Amino acid sequence: MKPVHFEGSSQEDLRALPKEVRIVVGFQLDRLQRGQEPKNWKPLRGLGNGVSGVREIRIEIRTNIYRSAYVTTFGEAIVVLHCWNKKTDKTAASDKRLIVERYKSAKATFS
């Protein structure tokens, strides 16, 4: 089973989300650890040059949208970069900046 590494405050951010969301994210990360794809995911594009392979687990509970950005291309680890409550259809620039910053940090650690 692949280990899960939480970059920056992503684990605390996940813990701050509602319990229902934490359960779903945990289940989807377990699927990744076992070599399966999450049930609802997509590539996260538009992060800039040098950032590739970032995906997001997509969760919708009632009228709320939650995301968990992760990358699996750094060695054997699954690296969770960011967990957040998405307020609009587009990913906010501040969330993208944070994901890129954590991606670069994780790449330096795992590459």
VEXPA-937857 format. One line per field, with one value per residue: x, y, z of N, C-alpha, C, CB in turn; residue in one letter. Coordinates in steps of 0.2 Angstrom, whole numbers, plus 5000, padded with zeros to 4 digits. Atoms other than C-alpha are relative to their C-alpha. Last residue first. Glycine has a CB too. Layout:
BEGIN
nc1: X  ...
nc2: Y  ...
nc3: Z  ...
cac1: X  ...
cac2: Y  ...
cac3: Z  ...
cc1: X  ...
cc2: Y  ...
cc3: Z  ...
cbc1: X  ...
cbc2: Y  ...
cbc3: Z  ...
res: a  ...
//
This chain:
BEGIN
nc1: 4996  5000  5000  4993  4995  5000  4997  4993  4997  4999  4995  4993  4999  4998  4993  4995  5000  4996  4993  4997  4995  4993  4999  5003  5005  5000  5007  5004  5007  5005  4997  5005  4999  5006  5005  5005  4998  4994  4994  4997  4995  4995  4995  4994  4994  4994  4995  4993  4998  5005  5005  5006  5005  5006  5006  5004  5007  5004  5002  5004  5004  4997  4995  4994  4996  4999  4996  5000  4993  4998  4993  5001  5006  5006  5002  5006  4999  5000  4995  4994  5000  4999  4993  4997  5002  4996  4993  5000  5001  4994  4995  5002  4999  5005  5006  5004  5003  5005  5006  5004  5003  5006  5006  5003  4996  5003  4996  5003  5001  4997  5004
nc2: 5002  5007  5005  5000  5003  5008  5003  4999  5005  5007  4999  4999  5007  5005  4998  5003  5007  5001  4999  4993  5000  5000  5006  4998  4996  4996  5000  4994  5002  4995  4993  4995  4994  4995  4996  5004  5006  4999  5001  5007  5002  5005  5000  5002  5003  5001  5003  4998  4994  4996  5002  4995  5002  4996  5004  4998  5001  4998  5006  5004  5003  5004  5004  4997  4998  4993  4997  4993  4996  4998  4996  4994  5000  4997  4993  4999  5000  5006  5004  4999  5003  5007  5001  4999  5006  5005  4999  5002  5007  5003  4999  5004  5008  5005  5001  4994  5001  5005  4997  4996  5004  5004  5000  4994  4995  4994  4994  4993  4996  4994  4994
nc3: 5006  5003  4995  4997  5006  5000  4994  5001  5006  4996  4995  5003  5002  4994  4997  5005  4999  4994  5001  4999  4994  5001  5005  5006  4999  5006  5002  4999  4999  4997  5001  5000  4997  5002  4995  4998  4996  4996  5004  4999  5005  4998  5005  4997  5004  4997  5004  4999  5005  5000  4994  5000  4996  5000  4998  4994  5001  4994  4996  5004  4995  4995  5002  5003  4994  4999  5005  4998  5000  5007  5001  5003  5004  4996  5001  5004  5007  5003  4997  5003  5007  4999  4999  5006  5004  4998  5002  5008  5002  4998  5006  5006  4999  4997  5004  4999  4993  5001  5004  4996  4996  5003  4995  4997  5001  5001  4997  5001  4994  5001  5000
cac1: 5062  5052  5056  5060  5044  5034  5040  5036  5019  5016  5019  5009  4994  4995  4995  4980  4970  4974  4969  4952  4947  4932  4914  4913  4915  4926  4928  4946  4959  4977  4993  4990  5005  5002  5019  5029  5040  5033  5020  5005  4999  4984  4971  4956  4941  4924  4908  4893  4875  4871  4887  4898  4915  4928  4945  4958  4973  4990  5001  5010  5018  5033  5024  5008  4994  4981  4975  4969  4966  4949  4942  4926  4927  4945  4956  4963  4980  4977  4983  4972  4957  4962  4963  4945  4939  4948  4941  4923  4925  4933  4918  4905  4914  4914  4930  4943  4952  4955  4963  4974  4980  4983  4993  5009  5010  5001  5010  5000  5009  5006  5000
cac2: 5068  5066  5082  5094  5088  5090  5108  5112  5104  5114  5131  5126  5120  5136  5147  5137  5140  5159  5159  5152  5136  5140  5134  5145  5142  5127  5120  5115  5102  5105  5096  5078  5068  5050  5042  5029  5041  5058  5055  5052  5070  5077  5091  5088  5097  5101  5108  5112  5112  5094  5086  5087  5079  5080  5072  5083  5079  5086  5076  5092  5108  5113  5127  5134  5128  5128  5110  5100  5083  5075  5065  5056  5038  5039  5028  5011  5006  5002  5018  5027  5018  5023  5041  5040  5032  5046  5059  5052  5051  5069  5076  5068  5074  5092  5101  5107  5090  5092  5109  5101  5088  5100  5112  5109  5093  5078  5062  5046  5029  5017  5000
cac3: 4969  4985  4995  4981  4972  4989  4990  4972  4973  4990  4981  4966  4977  4987  4971  4964  4980  4979  4961  4965  4957  4945  4948  4964  4983  4984  5001  5003  5004  4998  4992  4997  4991  4987  4990  4980  4971  4967  4953  4964  4966  4976  4977  4988  4983  4991  4984  4995  4989  4997  4998  4982  4982  4969  4971  4962  4951  4950  4937  4931  4938  4928  4919  4926  4937  4923  4925  4939  4932  4936  4950  4956  4961  4966  4955  4961  4966  4984  4991  4979  4985  5003  4997  4991  5007  5017  5006  5008  5027  5029  5018  5030  5045  5039  5034  5047  5048  5029  5032  5046  5034  5021  5032  5022  5012  5018  5014  5011  5010  4995  5000
cc1: 5007  5003  5001  5001  5007  5005  5000  5004  5007  5002  5001  5005  5007  5001  5002  5007  5005  5001  5004  5007  5003  5004  5008  5002  4997  4993  5000  4993  4996  4993  4995  5002  4994  5001  4995  4994  4994  5001  5007  5006  5002  5005  5006  5005  5006  5005  5006  5005  5007  5001  4995  4995  4995  4995  4995  4994  4996  4993  4995  4998  4995  4996  5004  5006  5006  5004  5001  5005  4999  5007  5000  5006  4998  4994  4995  4999  4994  5000  5000  5006  5007  5000  5002  5008  5003  4999  5004  5008  5001  4999  5007  5005  4999  5001  4995  4993  4995  4996  4995  4994  4995  4996  4994  4995  4997  5005  4995  5004  4997  4999  5004
cc2: 4999  4999  4993  4994  5000  4997  4993  4998  5001  4995  4993  5000  5000  4993  4995  5002  4997  4992  4999  5001  5007  4999  5000  4994  5002  5004  5005  5000  5006  4997  5005  5007  5004  5006  5003  5003  4995  4993  5001  4999  4993  4998  4995  4999  4998  4997  5000  4996  5002  5006  5005  4997  5006  4997  5005  4995  5002  4998  5002  4994  4995  4997  4996  4995  5003  5002  5008  5003  5007  5003  5003  5005  5006  4999  5002  5008  5002  4999  4993  4996  5001  4996  4992  4999  5001  4993  4995  5001  4999  4992  4996  5001  4996  4993  4995  4999  5005  4999  4994  5003  5003  4995  4996  4999  5007  5006  5006  5005  5007  5005  5006
cc3: 5001  4994  4997  5005  5003  4994  5000  5006  5000  4995  5004  5005  4996  4997  5005  5002  4995  5002  5006  4999  5001  5006  4998  4995  4993  4999  4994  4998  5002  5000  5004  5000  5000  5004  4996  5004  5001  5003  5004  4996  5002  4994  5002  4994  5004  4995  5004  4995  5001  4995  5000  5005  5000  5004  5001  5001  5006  4998  5006  5004  4995  5005  5006  4998  4998  5006  5001  4995  5001  5001  4993  5000  4996  4995  5005  4999  4996  4993  4997  5002  4996  4993  5001  5000  4993  4996  5002  4998  4993  4998  5002  4994  4994  5000  5004  4996  5001  5007  4999  4996  5005  5004  4997  5005  5004  5000  4999  5004  4998  5007  5000
cbc1: 4999  4992  4995  5001  4999  4993  4996  5002  4997  4993  4998  5000  4994  4994  5000  4999  4993  4996  5001  4998  5005  5002  4997  5003  5002  5000  4996  5003  5000  5000  5001  4995  5006  4993  5004  5002  5004  4999  5000  4994  5006  4997  5003  5000  5002  4999  5000  5002  4995  4998  5004  4996  5003  4998  5002  4997  4999  5001  5006  5004  4995  5005  5006  5003  5001  4993  4997  5001  5004  4995  5006  4993  4994  5001  4998  4994  5003  4993  4999  5002  4994  4995  5003  4998  4992  4998  5003  4996  4993  5001  5002  4993  4997  4993  5002  5003  5005  5004  5003  5004  5005  5003  4998  4998  5002  4995  5007  4992  5007  4999  4995
cbc2: 5006  4999  5000  5007  5005  4998  5003  5008  5002  4998  5005  5006  4998  5000  5007  5003  4997  5003  5008  5002  4994  5006  5002  5006  5007  4996  5003  5006  4994  5006  5002  4998  5004  4996  5005  4994  5001  5006  5004  4995  5005  4993  5007  4994  5005  4996  5003  4999  5006  5003  4999  5001  4999  5001  4996  5007  4992  5007  4997  4997  5005  5004  5004  5004  4994  5004  4999  5001  4999  5006  4995  5004  4999  5007  5001  4997  4994  4997  5000  5008  5003  4997  5004  5006  5000  4998  5007  5005  4998  5001  5007  5003  4998  5002  4996  5006  4999  4993  5002  5006  4995  4996  5006  5005  5002  5001  5001  5000  5002  5004  5000
cbc3: 4995  4999  5005  5003  4994  4998  5006  4999  4994  5003  5005  4995  4995  5005  5002  4993  4999  5006  4997  5007  4999  4996  4993  4997  5003  4993  5006  4996  5006  4995  4993  5006  4998  5001  5004  5003  5006  5005  4994  4998  4999  5003  4998  5005  4995  5007  4993  5007  5001  5007  5007  4993  5007  4992  5007  4999  4999  5002  5002  4994  5003  5004  4996  5006  5004  5000  4993  5008  4993  4998  5002  5002  5005  5002  4992  5004  4998  5002  5008  5000  4996  5004  5006  4997  4999  5007  5003  4997  5003  5007  5000  4997  5006  4997  4994  4999  5005  4998  4993  5003  5004  4993  5002  4995  4993  5006  4997  5002  5004  4994  5006
res: s  f  t  a  k  a  s  k  y  r  e  v  i  l  r  k  d  s  a  a  t  k  d  t  k  k  n  w  c  h  l  v  v  i  a  e  g  f  t  t  v  y  a  s  r  y  i  n  t  r  i  e  i  r  i  e  r  v  g  s  v  g  n  g  l  g  r  l  p  k  w  n  k  p  e  q  g  r  q  l  r  d  l  q  f  g  v  v  i  r  v  e  k  p  l  a  r  l  d  e  q  s  s  g  e  f  h  v  p  k  m
//
